[in-house]
Amino acid sequence: MRPILFASALLFSAFTQAEWTLQSPSTLTFLTTKNTHLTEVHHFRKISGKVTDQGMAELNIDLTSIDSGIPIRDERMQEFLFETNSFSSATFSAVIPADAMKKARGGISQTLDLKGKLMLHGSEEEISVPVMIVPAQDKQVVITSLQPVLVHADSFALTAGIQKLRDIAKLERIAEVVPVSFTLTFSPAQ
């Protein structure tokens, strides 16, 4: 009887301690606009994240993995904008209602306003983004932004870096507000 109780306790403990981990396909993209009419799409090749069963969510973005489609521009963005020697990553942390992931795993789609903190370039700001949480194949759950998060350069001390990039590229202007969107796929930990 004791081994059965012990095994049951371990199983219950493992279930309550389970978490969700970020899997492919997951994307985090942002748009930049230069000289008023030229907008380009960029993304990060390396993002990681998790959501605990209690709803504590964290997304880590490796800023050295920026992919703008032009290698020299990637290097310049790392050096002058993100200053990856000092700030190699950005983090978004939030609390998802504890039952939201369980509902999605059970086949129920839902929308909610996800409130959290973005830590970028040594600064932190509270943000809110409407998201849709939907079930996917193999017990996965997908969280998608329903509208872009607008990241303001001056909120994260990025304005000087943008000006440096503008001067190097001999551009008239580079927008200082950047829309960011994401689609994140989470799998339950085994």
Buried (B, 14 or more C-beta within 10 A) or exposed (E): EEEEEEEEEEEEEEEEEEBBBBBEEBBBBBBBBBEEEEEEEBBBEBBBBBBBBEBBBBBBBBBBBBBBEEEEBBBBBBBBBBBBEEBBBBBBBBBBEEEBBBBBBEEEEEEBEBEBEBBBBEEEEEBEBEBBBBBBEEEBBBBBBEEBBEBEBEBBBBBEBBBBBBEEEEEEEBBBEBBBBBBBBBBBEE
